Amino acid sequence: MNISQINGRTWMLSYFWQFIAKQFGHNSVKKAMRNIHRTLVQILLVAEAMLVTQSNLRDENNNNNAALDDWTIIKRCTTCFQLIAVDLMLNSTFDPFVLEFSSQPNMQEANKDELFVLNKVKKVVLDDFVNIITASTTVSSQVTDALEEVLLENSVGVMGISCLISHEMCLSHSDLQFLIQTRKEALNKGKFRKLYPDVGTEIHKELIDELSAKIIGNSVNNDLSFHKTADLHPLLMALERHYAKIARFASKSYANNYQESRESGANNVLHSNTFRLKNNLGCSEDSATLPYLSSIELHPKLTLSPPFSPYINQYFANASYDQLLITVFAKTQNCQSEVRIDDKFGPSRPTNYTLGIGLNKVTFFIVDISHTEPWVISSYTLHINRLHPKHNEMKFNSSSDHQICSLKQDCDLRVFEREECGLRRENGIHWKDHLKSRSSLPSCESGTASGKWVLPCQRCDQKWTCYWNQARWEPDTCQHKLLSSTHVSKCLENKKILFVGDSTNRGIMHYLIERLNGSLTDSDKTHNIRVYNDLNRGKTVIAFTYYPKFWLPSNQRPAFDKTLLQLLERVQPFENNSNIVIVFGGVQWLAVQHIHMLLATLSK
């Protein structure tokens, strides 16, 4: 294809597309536009990665006196905007090449008459641009409804409202601002075309993941509280699909005619009352009803023991092993009171809980919301016991025939997307023979050897037939020798062992206490600091502190170094030697900066 350049001739883009359509067909126009949009998005994604990397390198070099870098400015001003001009050239296959990228395009009106078309384009751009940044469209209700639709399926929480350790990410105040601003821009874009996020932009996921991996790989001080494109991409795509569905099936007036009463409340989406449900119909104004609930609601439904009564404040319920999640909520009798879950500033809407095996505690706080700060009036406690996979199973017989099964990760709680999940059958039918064959393997040289969980089952494709209390971690090419209780007791004499982490870390501590004491008399699932002073006949101290506290608002969460210092203060005195052992980590929150913070704290 040859298209001759016409010097001094300026076309509006629409004229250019008409020319391409006439000469080469409408499919060529679609291809060219698609390629241009893809290139522009790729440029901006790479630009973001470069800004983050440069900022991290500056932090790594401890250049504290330097002027604020571009990425820091972006983080502090999430609603700032930038007009960008890009000069492109298309080749014969309609693939674009970037000639120039300008962050300060000339939008001044030209005086020459022959530039009339250019002036017209500039005016349209500026008019639509001003309309976007000054639009007063209220979209809080739409964003709230969309989030309620997609948060659970994407395992995303909201800081200060419903942020659990099971969530892969929790949206911050700035994230919510971004989602609201993005939706508002989409509804007031004029002749602008939205490039990202959009339903068709899933094609950029591979590039986003690649850039994210490079950012993390080059980052020492990666700011986990500020979410970048890679962090938000799955959620943004889910939201765009939701908006597209609404646009297809809802009436044209849906987006602009939300009830006025909802708008006034939904504008508080950035605060803890965001997801507060409408007041209970028929609530009482009698002050005597302030401390009482009218109901406790669970989904899926569980049988409460004793049956619910407003005058009983402690309940128990059993959940099957297969039930990993439960939605809990409660309603108050009084119009001036409200239920907050687990904290007086906790969520006041139906909240999803991940159930661990054994007892799980949920506390409903009834608060008086007529004051500036909520006053706790009373509380109700619900204990949910998630049963063992075979809580009523017969005693395991190691001499009987079984299927030997392995497990790398549960399919319902996937950690590594590209690795297999679920139970897989291994060779062998006798658990004794399997253990014997493992005994000849050499001892592992470190604790980082790759491996999998192995356990006996009646059928590997039916996990409820498995004997989970026999499960053991088996490295692929070596074995971890089990130390005797005597050896463990002697090894840990005069030691202070400090655990900093989540429930996974806490479970490791409980296992160590059981091996050290011969029993576990107290398996408190604490989310605070806990110190055990009387272990190993008083010769060993074990302490634990929970980190990170995802359920707290971001501005109230203690930092890692402060959390560690608080724990160290609780176990004083101590010496700077090998008698102090620190075990820290958990489920995918540990990053390089935590190691740097640990070393800095210990050096003080």
C-alpha positions as CSV (number, residue, x, y, z in Angstrom):
1,M,0.0,0.0,0.0
2,N,1.3,3.4,-0.9
3,I,-0.3,6.6,0.4
4,S,1.4,9.8,-0.7
5,Q,2.0,12.5,1.8
6,I,0.2,15.8,1.1
7,N,2.2,18.6,2.6
8,G,0.3,21.4,4.4
9,R,-2.9,19.4,4.4
10,T,-4.5,18.6,7.8
11,W,-7.3,16.0,8.0
12,M,-9.6,15.4,10.9
13,L,-9.3,11.8,12.0
14,S,-12.8,11.0,10.9
15,Y,-11.9,12.1,7.3
16,F,-8.9,9.8,7.5
17,W,-11.0,6.8,8.5
18,Q,-13.5,7.5,5.7
19,F,-10.6,7.5,3.3
20,I,-9.2,4.2,4.6
21,A,-12.7,2.6,4.5
22,K,-13.2,3.7,0.9
23,Q,-9.8,2.5,-0.2
24,F,-9.3,-0.7,1.9
25,G,-12.7,-1.5,3.5
26,H,-14.2,-1.1,7.0
27,N,-12.3,-4.0,8.4
28,S,-9.1,-2.2,7.8
29,V,-10.4,0.8,9.8
30,K,-11.3,-1.5,12.7
31,K,-7.9,-3.1,12.6
32,A,-6.1,0.2,12.5
33,M,-8.1,1.6,15.4
34,R,-7.7,-1.5,17.4
35,N,-3.9,-1.4,16.9
36,I,-3.7,2.2,17.8
37,H,-5.7,1.8,21.0
38,R,-3.6,-1.2,22.0
39,T,-0.3,0.7,21.4
40,L,-1.5,3.7,23.4
41,V,-2.4,1.5,26.4
42,Q,0.9,-0.4,26.2
43,I,2.8,3.0,26.2
44,L,1.0,4.1,29.3
45,L,1.5,0.7,31.1
46,V,5.2,0.8,30.4
47,A,5.3,4.4,31.5
48,E,3.8,3.4,34.9
49,A,6.3,0.6,35.3
50,M,9.2,3.0,34.6
51,L,7.9,5.6,37.1
52,V,7.5,2.9,39.8
53,T,11.0,1.5,39.1
54,Q,12.7,4.9,39.2
55,S,10.9,5.7,42.4
56,N,12.0,2.4,44.0
57,L,15.6,3.0,42.9
58,R,15.6,6.4,44.4
59,D,14.3,5.0,47.7
60,E,16.9,2.3,47.6
61,N,19.6,4.9,47.3
62,N,18.2,6.7,50.3
63,N,18.0,9.9,48.4
64,N,15.8,11.5,51.0
65,N,16.7,15.1,50.1
66,A,15.8,14.8,46.4
67,A,12.7,16.5,45.0
68,L,9.6,14.4,44.9
69,D,9.7,12.0,42.0
70,D,6.8,11.6,39.5
71,W,5.5,8.4,41.0
72,T,5.4,9.9,44.5
73,I,3.4,12.8,43.1
74,I,1.0,10.4,41.4
75,K,0.4,8.6,44.7
76,R,-0.3,11.8,46.5
77,C,-2.6,13.1,43.8
78,T,-4.7,10.3,42.5
79,T,-7.2,12.7,40.9
80,C,-4.7,14.7,39.0
81,F,-4.9,14.7,35.2
82,Q,-2.6,15.1,32.2
83,L,-3.3,15.9,28.6
84,I,-1.0,13.9,26.3
85,A,-0.4,14.2,22.5
86,V,0.9,11.3,20.6
87,D,2.1,11.4,17.0
88,L,1.7,8.1,15.2
89,M,2.6,6.7,11.8
90,L,0.8,3.6,10.3
91,N,2.6,1.2,8.0
92,S,1.1,-0.8,5.1
93,T,-0.4,-3.4,7.5
94,F,-1.9,-0.6,9.7
95,D,0.5,-1.2,12.6
96,P,1.3,2.1,14.4
97,F,4.7,3.5,15.2
98,V,5.1,6.2,17.8
99,L,6.9,9.3,16.4
100,E,6.5,11.7,19.3
101,F,5.1,11.6,22.8
102,S,4.3,15.0,24.3
103,S,3.1,15.7,27.8
104,Q,2.6,19.4,27.0
105,P,0.6,19.6,23.8
106,N,0.0,23.1,22.3
107,M,-3.7,23.8,22.8
108,Q,-3.5,27.5,21.9
109,E,-5.7,28.7,19.0
110,A,-3.7,29.1,15.8
111,N,-4.2,32.5,13.9
112,K,-3.8,31.1,10.4
113,D,-7.0,30.5,8.5
114,E,-5.7,27.3,7.0
115,L,-5.5,25.8,10.5
116,F,-9.3,26.2,11.0
117,V,-9.8,22.4,11.2
118,L,-7.0,22.1,13.8
119,N,-8.6,24.8,15.9
120,K,-11.9,23.1,15.7
121,V,-10.4,19.8,17.0
122,K,-8.6,21.6,19.8
123,K,-11.8,23.3,20.9
124,V,-13.7,20.0,21.0
125,V,-10.9,18.4,23.0
126,L,-10.7,21.2,25.5
127,D,-14.5,21.4,25.9
128,D,-14.8,17.6,26.5
129,F,-11.8,17.7,28.8
130,V,-13.2,20.4,31.0
131,N,-16.5,18.5,31.0
132,I,-14.8,15.4,32.3
133,I,-12.9,17.0,35.1
134,T,-15.8,19.2,36.3
135,A,-18.7,16.7,35.9
136,S,-21.0,16.6,38.9
137,T,-22.6,13.2,38.0
138,T,-23.2,11.2,41.1
139,V,-22.0,7.6,40.6
140,S,-21.4,6.4,44.2
141,S,-24.5,4.2,44.1
142,Q,-23.5,2.6,40.9
143,V,-20.0,1.9,42.2
144,T,-21.3,0.6,45.5
145,D,-23.7,-1.8,43.7
146,A,-21.0,-3.0,41.3
147,L,-18.6,-3.7,44.2
148,E,-21.2,-5.6,46.1
149,E,-21.6,-7.7,42.9
150,V,-18.0,-8.5,42.2
151,L,-16.0,-8.2,45.5
152,L,-16.7,-11.7,46.7
153,E,-15.9,-13.6,43.5
154,N,-12.6,-11.7,43.2
155,S,-11.7,-12.2,46.9
156,V,-11.3,-8.5,47.5
157,G,-12.2,-6.6,50.7
158,V,-12.4,-2.9,51.7
159,M,-10.1,-1.5,54.3
160,G,-12.0,-0.5,57.4
161,I,-15.2,-2.2,56.3
162,S,-14.6,-5.8,55.5
163,C,-10.9,-6.7,55.2
164,L,-10.0,-10.3,56.0
165,I,-6.8,-12.2,55.8
166,S,-8.4,-14.5,53.2
167,H,-8.8,-11.5,50.8
168,E,-6.2,-11.3,48.1
169,M,-6.4,-7.5,48.3
170,C,-8.2,-4.8,50.3
171,L,-9.2,-1.6,48.6
172,S,-7.9,1.6,50.1
173,H,-9.4,5.0,50.4
174,S,-7.5,6.1,47.2
175,D,-8.6,3.0,45.4
176,L,-12.3,3.8,46.0
177,Q,-11.7,7.4,44.9
178,F,-10.1,6.0,41.7
179,L,-13.1,3.7,41.0
180,I,-15.6,6.5,41.5
181,Q,-13.6,8.9,39.3
182,T,-13.2,6.3,36.6
183,R,-16.9,5.7,36.5
184,K,-17.7,9.4,36.5
185,E,-15.3,9.9,33.6
186,A,-16.8,7.0,31.6
187,L,-20.3,8.6,31.8
188,N,-19.0,12.1,30.8
189,K,-16.4,11.3,28.2
190,G,-17.9,13.2,25.3
191,K,-16.0,12.4,22.2
192,F,-13.1,10.9,24.1
193,R,-12.8,7.1,23.8
194,K,-12.1,5.1,27.0
195,L,-9.0,3.0,26.4
196,Y,-8.5,1.4,29.9
197,P,-10.1,-0.1,31.8
198,D,-12.6,-1.5,29.3
199,V,-14.2,-4.9,28.6
200,G,-11.9,-5.4,25.6
201,T,-8.7,-4.7,27.5
202,E,-8.2,-8.2,28.9
203,I,-5.7,-8.6,26.1
204,H,-3.2,-6.5,28.1
205,K,-3.1,-9.0,31.0
206,E,0.1,-10.7,29.8
207,L,2.0,-7.4,29.5
208,I,0.6,-6.2,32.9
209,D,1.8,-9.4,34.6
210,E,5.2,-9.1,32.9
211,L,5.7,-5.5,34.0
212,S,4.5,-6.3,37.5
213,A,7.0,-9.1,37.8
214,K,9.8,-6.8,36.8
215,I,8.6,-4.1,39.2
216,I,8.5,-6.5,42.1
217,G,11.8,-8.1,41.1
218,N,13.6,-4.7,41.1
219,S,11.9,-3.4,44.2
220,V,13.2,-3.3,47.7
221,N,10.8,-0.8,49.2
222,N,7.7,-1.7,47.3
223,D,4.7,0.2,48.8
224,L,2.1,-2.5,49.4
225,S,-0.5,0.1,50.5
226,F,-0.7,1.7,47.0
227,H,-2.2,-0.5,44.4
228,K,-0.9,-0.4,40.9
229,T,-2.6,-1.4,37.6
230,A,-1.5,-5.0,38.0
231,D,-3.0,-5.3,41.5
232,L,-6.4,-3.8,40.4
233,H,-6.6,-5.3,36.9
234,P,-8.8,-8.4,37.7
235,L,-11.2,-6.2,39.7
236,L,-11.4,-3.5,37.1
237,M,-12.2,-6.1,34.4
238,A,-15.0,-7.5,36.6
239,L,-16.4,-4.1,37.2
240,E,-16.4,-3.3,33.5
241,R,-18.2,-6.5,32.7
242,H,-20.8,-5.5,35.3
243,Y,-21.3,-2.1,33.9
244,A,-21.5,-3.5,30.4
245,K,-24.2,-5.9,31.6
246,I,-26.2,-3.1,33.1
247,A,-25.9,-1.1,29.9
248,R,-27.2,-4.0,27.9
249,F,-30.2,-4.9,29.9
250,A,-31.2,-1.9,31.9
251,S,-33.1,1.1,30.6
252,K,-31.3,4.2,29.5
253,S,-32.4,6.1,32.5
254,Y,-31.0,3.6,35.0
255,A,-27.6,5.3,35.3
256,N,-29.1,8.8,35.9
257,N,-32.2,8.1,38.0
258,Y,-31.1,6.4,41.2
259,Q,-33.4,7.2,44.1
260,E,-32.4,10.5,45.8
261,S,-32.4,8.7,49.2
262,R,-29.8,6.3,48.0
263,E,-27.6,9.0,46.5
264,S,-27.3,10.9,49.7
265,G,-26.2,7.8,51.6
266,A,-24.0,6.4,48.9
267,N,-21.9,9.5,48.7
268,N,-20.3,8.2,51.9
269,V,-18.8,5.3,50.0
270,L,-15.3,6.2,51.3
271,H,-16.4,5.8,55.0
272,S,-17.3,2.9,57.2
273,N,-21.1,3.4,56.6
274,T,-20.6,2.7,52.8
275,F,-22.4,-0.7,52.8
276,R,-24.8,0.0,55.6
277,L,-28.2,-1.6,54.7
278,K,-31.4,0.3,54.9
279,N,-32.9,0.6,58.4
280,N,-35.0,-2.3,59.5
281,L,-38.6,-1.7,58.8
282,G,-40.7,-1.5,62.0
283,C,-37.7,-0.8,64.3
284,S,-38.5,0.5,67.8
285,E,-38.0,3.9,69.2
286,D,-38.3,2.6,72.8
287,S,-34.9,3.1,74.5
288,A,-35.4,-0.2,76.4
289,T,-34.7,-2.1,73.2
290,L,-31.3,-0.4,72.5
291,P,-29.1,-3.4,73.7
292,Y,-31.1,-6.1,71.9
293,L,-30.9,-7.9,68.5
294,S,-34.0,-8.9,66.6
295,S,-32.2,-11.6,64.6
296,I,-29.0,-13.3,63.6
297,E,-28.8,-14.3,60.0
298,L,-26.4,-16.8,58.4
299,H,-26.0,-17.9,54.8
300,P,-25.9,-20.8,54.3
301,K,-28.2,-21.3,57.2
302,L,-26.9,-23.1,60.3
303,T,-28.8,-24.3,63.3
304,L,-28.1,-22.1,66.4
305,S,-27.8,-23.6,69.8
306,P,-29.7,-22.4,71.8
307,P,-32.3,-21.1,69.4
308,F,-32.1,-17.3,69.0
309,S,-33.5,-15.1,71.7
310,P,-32.8,-11.4,72.2
311,Y,-32.0,-12.2,75.8
312,I,-29.3,-14.8,75.1
313,N,-26.0,-13.4,74.0
314,Q,-23.9,-16.5,73.3
315,Y,-24.6,-19.1,70.5
316,F,-23.0,-22.2,69.0
317,A,-23.4,-23.7,65.5
318,N,-21.7,-26.5,63.5
319,A,-20.6,-26.2,59.9
320,S,-19.5,-29.0,57.7
321,Y,-15.9,-29.4,56.6
322,D,-16.9,-28.5,53.0
323,Q,-18.2,-25.1,54.1
324,L,-15.3,-22.7,53.7
325,L,-17.2,-19.4,53.7
326,I,-20.2,-18.1,55.6
327,T,-22.1,-14.8,55.4
328,V,-23.1,-13.4,58.8
329,F,-25.3,-10.5,59.7
330,A,-27.6,-9.4,62.5
331,K,-30.4,-6.8,63.0
332,T,-31.1,-4.6,65.9
333,Q,-34.5,-3.9,67.5
334,N,-33.9,-0.2,68.0
335,C,-33.8,2.4,65.2
336,Q,-30.9,4.3,66.9
337,S,-28.6,1.2,67.2
338,E,-26.7,-0.7,64.7
339,V,-24.7,-4.0,64.5
340,R,-21.0,-3.8,63.9
341,I,-19.1,-7.0,63.4
342,D,-15.9,-7.8,65.4
343,D,-15.3,-4.1,66.3
344,K,-17.3,-1.0,67.0
345,F,-15.9,0.4,63.8
346,G,-16.4,-2.9,62.0
347,P,-18.7,-3.6,59.0
348,S,-22.4,-3.1,59.5
349,R,-23.4,-5.1,56.5
350,P,-23.5,-8.9,55.7
351,T,-19.9,-10.0,56.1
352,N,-18.1,-13.0,54.6
353,Y,-16.0,-15.1,56.9
354,T,-13.5,-17.8,56.0
355,L,-14.0,-20.7,58.4
356,G,-11.0,-22.6,59.7
357,I,-11.3,-26.1,61.1
358,G,-12.4,-26.0,64.7
359,L,-14.0,-23.0,66.5
360,N,-14.4,-19.7,64.8
361,K,-15.6,-16.7,66.8
362,V,-17.8,-13.9,65.5
363,T,-18.8,-11.0,67.8
364,F,-21.7,-8.7,67.1
365,F,-21.3,-5.3,68.8
366,I,-24.5,-3.3,69.2
367,V,-23.6,0.4,69.0
368,D,-25.5,3.6,69.5
369,I,-25.0,5.6,66.3
370,S,-26.7,8.8,67.6
371,H,-23.3,10.0,68.9
372,T,-20.3,11.4,67.1
373,E,-18.4,8.2,67.8
374,P,-20.3,4.9,68.2
375,W,-21.0,3.8,71.7
376,V,-20.9,0.0,72.4
377,I,-24.1,-0.9,74.3
378,S,-23.9,-4.7,74.3
379,S,-22.5,-7.6,72.4
380,Y,-23.5,-11.1,71.2
381,T,-21.0,-13.9,70.4
382,L,-21.4,-16.7,67.8
383,H,-19.0,-19.7,67.9
384,I,-19.0,-21.6,64.6
385,N,-17.4,-25.0,64.8
386,R,-16.2,-26.2,61.3
387,L,-16.1,-29.9,61.7
388,H,-13.1,-32.1,60.9
389,P,-13.3,-33.8,57.4
390,K,-14.2,-37.0,59.2
391,H,-15.1,-36.0,62.7
392,N,-17.0,-39.2,63.2
393,E,-14.6,-41.5,61.3
394,M,-13.5,-44.9,62.5
395,K,-10.1,-45.3,63.9
396,F,-7.4,-45.4,61.2
397,N,-5.8,-48.8,60.5
398,S,-2.4,-48.5,58.8
399,S,-2.5,-52.1,57.8
400,S,-5.6,-51.8,55.7
401,D,-5.6,-51.0,52.0
402,H,-5.8,-47.3,51.1
403,Q,-5.2,-45.0,48.2
404,I,-2.1,-42.9,48.7
405,C,-3.0,-39.3,47.8
406,S,-1.0,-36.1,47.4
407,L,-2.0,-32.5,47.6
408,K,-0.1,-29.3,46.6
409,Q,-3.0,-26.9,47.0
410,D,-6.7,-26.9,47.5
411,C,-8.7,-26.0,44.4
412,D,-11.0,-23.8,46.5
413,L,-8.1,-21.8,48.0
414,R,-5.7,-21.6,45.1
415,V,-2.4,-19.9,45.7
416,F,-0.5,-20.7,42.5
417,E,-2.7,-20.4,39.5
418,R,-0.5,-22.4,37.1
419,E,0.1,-25.4,39.4
420,E,-2.2,-28.4,39.8
421,C,-4.7,-28.5,42.6
422,G,-6.8,-31.1,44.5
423,L,-5.9,-34.6,45.5
424,R,-3.8,-36.7,43.1
425,R,-3.3,-40.5,43.4
426,E,0.2,-41.8,44.1
427,N,1.6,-45.3,43.8
428,G,1.0,-47.8,46.6
429,I,-2.0,-49.1,48.6
430,H,-0.4,-49.6,52.1
431,W,0.3,-46.5,54.3
432,K,2.9,-48.5,56.2
433,D,4.8,-49.5,53.0
434,H,4.7,-45.9,51.8
435,L,6.2,-44.6,55.1
436,K,8.8,-47.4,54.9
437,S,9.9,-46.4,51.4
438,R,10.4,-42.8,52.5
439,S,12.6,-43.8,55.4
440,S,15.5,-44.6,53.1
441,L,15.7,-41.1,51.7
442,P,18.5,-38.8,52.8
443,S,17.9,-35.9,55.3
444,C,17.0,-32.6,53.8
445,E,19.8,-30.0,54.0
446,S,17.3,-27.1,54.4
447,G,13.7,-26.4,55.1
448,T,13.0,-25.0,51.6
449,A,12.9,-28.3,49.6
450,S,9.9,-28.5,47.3
451,G,7.3,-31.1,48.1
452,K,3.7,-31.9,48.8
453,W,1.2,-33.1,51.4
454,V,0.6,-36.9,51.4
455,L,-2.2,-38.8,53.2
456,P,-4.2,-42.1,53.0
457,C,-7.7,-42.0,51.6
458,Q,-10.4,-44.5,50.8
459,R,-10.7,-42.7,47.4
460,C,-8.6,-39.8,46.2
461,D,-11.5,-38.3,44.3
462,Q,-13.6,-38.1,47.5
463,K,-11.7,-35.9,50.0
464,W,-14.2,-36.7,52.8
465,T,-12.9,-40.3,52.8
466,C,-9.4,-39.2,53.7
467,Y,-7.7,-39.5,57.1
468,W,-6.5,-36.0,57.4
469,N,-5.0,-36.5,60.8
470,Q,-2.4,-38.7,59.1
471,A,-1.4,-36.1,56.5
472,R,2.3,-35.3,56.4
473,W,4.5,-32.9,54.4
474,E,6.9,-34.9,52.2
475,P,9.8,-33.2,50.3
476,D,10.3,-34.7,46.8
477,T,13.8,-36.0,47.1
478,C,14.6,-36.0,50.9
479,Q,13.0,-36.3,54.3
480,H,12.8,-34.2,57.4
481,K,13.8,-36.2,60.4
482,L,11.3,-36.0,63.3
483,L,13.1,-35.0,66.5
484,S,12.2,-36.7,69.7
485,S,10.5,-34.7,72.4
486,T,13.6,-35.0,74.6
487,H,15.7,-33.6,71.9
488,V,13.3,-30.7,71.3
489,S,13.1,-30.0,75.0
490,K,16.9,-29.8,75.4
491,C,17.4,-27.8,72.2
492,L,14.9,-25.1,73.3
493,E,16.1,-24.7,76.8
494,N,16.7,-21.0,77.7
495,K,15.3,-19.9,74.4
496,K,12.8,-17.2,73.6
497,I,10.9,-17.9,70.4
498,L,8.9,-15.1,68.9
499,F,6.3,-15.6,66.2
500,V,5.2,-12.6,64.1
501,G,2.6,-13.5,61.5
502,D,-1.0,-14.7,60.6
503,S,-3.0,-17.8,61.4
504,T,-0.5,-20.0,59.5
505,N,2.3,-18.8,61.7
506,R,0.2,-19.2,64.8
507,G,-0.6,-22.8,63.8
508,I,3.2,-23.5,63.6
509,M,3.6,-22.1,67.1
510,H,0.8,-24.3,68.4
511,Y,2.5,-27.4,66.9
512,L,5.8,-26.5,68.5
513,I,4.1,-25.9,71.9
514,E,2.4,-29.4,71.6
515,R,5.8,-31.1,70.8
516,L,7.5,-29.2,73.7
517,N,4.8,-29.8,76.3
518,G,3.4,-33.1,75.1
519,S,-0.1,-31.5,74.8
520,L,-1.8,-28.3,73.7
521,T,-3.9,-27.2,76.6
522,D,-4.6,-23.7,75.2
523,S,-5.0,-23.2,71.4
524,D,-6.3,-19.6,71.6
525,K,-6.8,-18.2,68.2
526,T,-5.6,-14.8,69.3
527,H,-5.3,-11.9,67.0
528,N,-3.2,-9.9,69.4
529,I,-0.1,-10.5,71.6
530,R,0.1,-13.8,73.5
531,V,3.0,-14.8,75.7
532,Y,3.5,-18.4,77.1
533,N,6.0,-18.3,80.0
534,D,5.5,-21.7,81.6
535,L,6.6,-24.1,78.8
536,N,9.3,-26.8,79.0
537,R,9.1,-26.7,82.8
538,G,9.6,-22.9,82.7
539,K,12.8,-23.0,80.7
540,T,11.3,-21.8,77.4
541,V,9.3,-18.7,76.5
542,I,7.1,-18.6,73.3
543,A,5.3,-15.4,72.2
544,F,3.1,-14.5,69.3
545,T,1.7,-11.3,67.8
546,Y,-0.7,-11.2,64.8
547,Y,0.4,-9.4,61.7
548,P,-0.8,-7.9,59.4
549,K,-4.1,-6.7,60.8
550,F,-6.1,-6.5,57.5
551,W,-9.4,-5.9,59.2
552,L,-8.3,-2.5,60.6
553,P,-8.6,0.8,58.6
554,S,-5.3,1.5,56.8
555,N,-4.5,4.5,59.0
556,Q,-4.9,2.4,62.2
557,R,-2.9,-0.6,61.2
558,P,0.4,-1.0,63.1
559,A,3.5,-1.2,60.9
560,F,5.6,-4.3,60.9
561,D,8.5,-2.8,62.8
562,K,6.2,-1.3,65.5
563,T,4.5,-4.7,65.9
564,L,7.8,-6.4,66.3
565,L,9.0,-3.8,68.9
566,Q,5.8,-4.3,71.0
567,L,6.4,-8.1,71.1
568,L,10.1,-7.6,72.0
569,E,9.1,-5.3,74.9
570,R,6.7,-8.0,76.2
571,V,9.4,-10.6,76.5
572,Q,12.2,-8.6,78.1
573,P,14.8,-9.0,79.3
574,F,16.8,-10.6,76.4
575,E,20.3,-10.7,75.1
576,N,21.6,-10.3,71.6
577,N,22.5,-13.9,71.0
578,S,21.1,-17.1,69.5
579,N,18.8,-17.6,72.5
580,I,16.4,-15.3,70.7
581,V,14.6,-16.9,67.7
582,I,12.2,-14.9,65.5
583,V,9.8,-16.7,63.2
584,F,7.9,-14.4,60.9
585,G,5.8,-14.9,57.7
586,G,2.5,-16.3,56.7
587,V,0.2,-16.4,53.6
588,Q,1.8,-14.4,50.8
589,W,2.2,-11.0,52.6
590,L,5.9,-11.3,53.3
591,A,8.0,-9.0,51.1
592,V,11.6,-7.9,50.9
593,Q,11.0,-4.7,52.8
594,H,9.8,-6.7,55.8
595,I,13.3,-8.3,56.0
596,H,14.9,-4.9,55.8
597,M,12.6,-3.6,58.5
598,L,13.3,-6.6,60.7
599,L,17.1,-6.0,60.5
600,A,16.7,-2.3,61.1
601,T,14.6,-2.9,64.2
602,L,17.0,-5.5,65.6
603,S,20.0,-3.2,65.1
604,K,18.5,-0.5,67.3
